[in-house]
């Protein structure tokens, strides 16, 4: 399957999700993004173009990448896996040192009202030290594909991504 993997803020294109996807034999495009150098709309434009160029059939996003994957799922109708998603970047990014404009994130957040929760699967760590709004994500989606990992932290390397992704394919 062709998948667009979107890393998180200050993350790496070759993150834990990318490693899990390639270990499972998927064709994963994973662009390197400097979120501090791009406006949110520019980032989304790059990601939408990348999804088209790689023929993405699915999206995987970690943290801030989960926010973009969720918005793209709304726009493109593609299924998405969100790893410790930061669905409220306007709240969390300033805490992490982001000094860019946050208003565009609020506008994009509004698009999540149209999310098809049947196309979304989420895995979060119950000890996530970065994102403290996973309850809001669970309430937004209201689906059974929301997995909480005991002792899991924000880093995808603390989560059983390979087994979660393997189970995800059986639900498509």
Secondary structure by P-SEA (a helix, b strand, c coil): cbbbbbbccccccccaaaaaaaaaccbbbbbbbccccccaaaaaaaaaaaaaaacccbbbbccaaaaaaaaaaaaccbbbbbcccccccccccccccccccaaaaaaaaaaccccccccbbbbbbccccccccaaaaaaacccccccccccccccccccaaaaaaaaaaaac
